[in-house]
Amino acid sequence: MKKGIANWQVFIQSRGSQESRSRVFNAIWAHYQKRLLFFISQMTGGNSEDLFQEVMLKVYQNLEKYNPLFSFNTWIYTIARNHCLNHLNKGRLPAGSGIKAGEEGPTEIDCDTPEDRALYKELHQTISAALDKLDNANRQIAFLRFFEGMKDGDIAGIMKVPAGTVKSRLHLVRQTLKKTLEEYHESGKFYP
Amino acid sequence: MKVENFIREYYEAEISNIPDIEPMPGLFKQEAVPSSHQKKIGWEDLVGALVTLGYLTPLLIPANWFSFGRFLFMFRFGF
């Protein structure tokens, strides 16, 4: 399910019986749990699991309001972002950089040699540090674009800014990350 | 490889390291849905349907000028 949940599937099943509603919510949960938790943790830092559960409850309660003419991906991230912003505005949570894989980097790495593994971990930490340097809004934009592959218009809808602003921010993010990763230009395997 | 691909790989590695989360108890149950979202037919709906039928039936049989006048009258005085 690389592209997520089908819009019409959510629309039709959320209006069906309790079982079909639960079934579609199960699919939503399975697909979004980790990515949404990561997004929320990027926004808020701290204990993001409670916030994630609240967001999912909101999604469950409002499934019937979803309009299938718009992307479900955009809809769910808009709910998550608005909910987090409410919490941040109330001063319940400090804004932070969120979940981290740990000092050692990712646990499962597909590398042949120890040198590659070390290089990969180093690269992972460099990217992590580079993303930490970005401000909160730019970090969200980077996630929505680079991981979720959203278009400028969709990101603009979630962030409630004009599409031109998203474009210029993405350019800034790319430049910042490129500068940080410049030292990896030479290493053939990771940056040919 | 582009910067975008590096970042995507980073995100994928980070996200795959997050453990599975269980839904909080009761989330999938009907109680989690607020009563305003639950579809329930109350006695008000039945009375409303009966009254509506009472208004509409004379309009349908027979369809003549008398019933049309009554139809307009309904909007003027609300009954």
Interface residues (C-beta under 8 A of the other chain):
Chain A: Q18 S22 F25 N26 W29 Q33 K34 R35 L37 F38 E49 F52 Q53 M56 L57 Y60 Q61 E64 I99 K100 A101 G102 G105 P106 T107 E108 I109 L123 H124 I127 S128 L131 A142 F143 R145 F146 F147 R174 L177 K178 L181 Y184 F190 Y191 P192
Chain B: M1 V3 E4 F6 I7 R8 Y10 Y11 E12 A13 E14 I15 S16 N17 I18 D20 I21 P23 M24 L27 F28 Q30 A32 V33 P34 H37
